[in-house]
Amino acid sequence: MDSPYTLTRGPDAGEEQRLHNQHYNMWMPVAKQLLPPHIFGGLVKPDHPPAIADLATGTDGYDYDPSKFIEAFELPNNVRLFPGDILKPFPEQLRAQYDVIHVRMLILGLKADQWAEAAQNIKMLLRLGGWLVWEDYGHSGITCVPVTKEFALWSNAEVQYARSVGRDITAPMRLLSQIQESGYVNCHESIYHSFGLPENLRKTTGRLFMAAARQILKGTLDKTESTIVKSHDEVDGIVDKVK
Ligand SMILES: C[S@@+](CC[C@H](N)C(=O)[O-])C[C@H]1O[C@@H](n2cnc3c(N)ncnc32)[C@H](O)[C@@H]1O
């Protein structure tokens, strides 16, 4: 797959722990919920048990590689894993099976023209009346105040790579309209941020984001040369100084 994806430096024990920490101590304090309450509340259906698909899931193998799936016996018995490329139509047996599709943090894997393509492929998995919940982040929302020299270097090096591989450097700001244009109705947008959190949580979320930022920029250097940051040591030097 010709993928722009750069979080490809796992898995190892440290990377797995980083991802767990990121879910519990960065994303959940900011988002505060796994699903919007009206969607969660609507999951109890009279005629079938609720079915939820988490696409682009994974806290272990961070590459797109089904051989790194957790073994079935290690999973709760109401969870199953299926291989699937969000940029290809899903197999027949998975179509129209799900009440909720959840997707989180696909930005690193999508080129500019692939957001709508992914939304269209996802639609075929939904039952009538089902919901797509897509959470993502992007450069327009990643900042520090005041912006430091090191933060600007990280950001500009990542944006340089994103642009070179055809990613949308303003994503996910067009996601709502891309979803609407893909035929979804009753669409809503919520914006979360960490600036309103108590200081200790705000610092933790910033630190955890920079742990990801380190891996992202190193993954970028593994794939291409940068005119802004040249080596893994330089990435470490920059990220260590971002507070
Ligand atoms: C940044 S991780 C997010 C993982 C998880 N959703 C979370 O929020 O912690 C991005 C995930 O997208 C997956 N991914 C990237 N490109 C994909 C594609 N074309 N189809 C399906 N999954 C993909 C990667 O394998 C990885 O697991």
Ligand as a Chemical Component Dictionary entry (heavy atoms), coordinates in Angstrom:
data_LIG
# 
_chem_comp.id                   LIG 
_chem_comp.type                 NON-POLYMER 
_chem_comp.pdbx_formal_charge   0 
_chem_comp.three_letter_code    LIG 
# 
loop_
_chem_comp_atom.comp_id 
_chem_comp_atom.atom_id 
_chem_comp_atom.alt_atom_id 
_chem_comp_atom.type_symbol 
_chem_comp_atom.charge 
_chem_comp_atom.model_Cartn_x 
_chem_comp_atom.model_Cartn_y 
_chem_comp_atom.model_Cartn_z 
_chem_comp_atom.pdbx_ordinal 
LIG C1  C1  C 0  -2.943 6.688 14.970 1  
LIG S1  S1  S 1  -3.536 5.033 14.953 2  
LIG C2  C2  C 0  -5.046 5.162 15.856 3  
LIG C3  C3  C 0  -5.429 3.861 16.544 4  
LIG C4  C4  C 0  -6.750 3.922 17.323 5  
LIG N1  N1  N 0  -7.861 4.224 16.441 6  
LIG C5  C5  C 0  -6.690 4.938 18.454 7  
LIG O1  O1  O 0  -7.439 5.914 18.415 8  
LIG O2  O2  O -1 -5.895 4.746 19.379 9  
LIG C6  C6  C 0  -4.070 4.880 13.292 10 
LIG C7  C7  C 0  -4.530 3.483 12.953 11 
LIG O3  O3  O 0  -5.024 3.522 11.610 12 
LIG C8  C8  C 0  -4.666 2.305 10.966 13 
LIG N2  N2  N 0  -4.716 2.543 9.518  14 
LIG C9  C9  C 0  -3.914 3.332 8.778  15 
LIG N3  N3  N 0  -4.277 3.278 7.471  16 
LIG C10 C10 C 0  -5.355 2.421 7.410  17 
LIG C11 C11 C 0  -6.186 1.954 6.354  18 
LIG N4  N4  N 0  -6.004 2.338 5.083  19 
LIG N5  N5  N 0  -7.201 1.110 6.650  20 
LIG C12 C12 C 0  -7.406 0.702 7.938  21 
LIG N6  N6  N 0  -6.653 1.117 8.986  22 
LIG C13 C13 C 0  -5.638 1.959 8.713  23 
LIG C14 C14 C 0  -3.280 2.011 11.526 24 
LIG O4  O4  O 0  -2.973 0.641 11.378 25 
LIG C15 C15 C 0  -3.443 2.421 12.987 26 
LIG O5  O5  O 0  -3.896 1.336 13.768 27 
# 
loop_
_chem_comp_bond.comp_id 
_chem_comp_bond.atom_id_1 
_chem_comp_bond.atom_id_2 
_chem_comp_bond.value_order 
_chem_comp_bond.pdbx_ordinal 
LIG C1  S1  SING 1  
LIG S1  C2  SING 2  
LIG S1  C6  SING 3  
LIG C2  C3  SING 4  
LIG C3  C4  SING 5  
LIG C4  N1  SING 6  
LIG C4  C5  SING 7  
LIG C5  O1  DOUB 8  
LIG C5  O2  SING 9  
LIG C6  C7  SING 10 
LIG C7  O3  SING 11 
LIG C7  C15 SING 12 
LIG O3  C8  SING 13 
LIG C8  N2  SING 14 
LIG C8  C14 SING 15 
LIG N2  C9  SING 16 
LIG N2  C13 SING 17 
LIG C9  N3  DOUB 18 
LIG N3  C10 SING 19 
LIG C10 C11 SING 20 
LIG C10 C13 DOUB 21 
LIG C11 N4  SING 22 
LIG C11 N5  DOUB 23 
LIG N5  C12 SING 24 
LIG C12 N6  DOUB 25 
LIG N6  C13 SING 26 
LIG C14 O4  SING 27 
LIG C14 C15 SING 28 
LIG C15 O5  SING 29 
# 
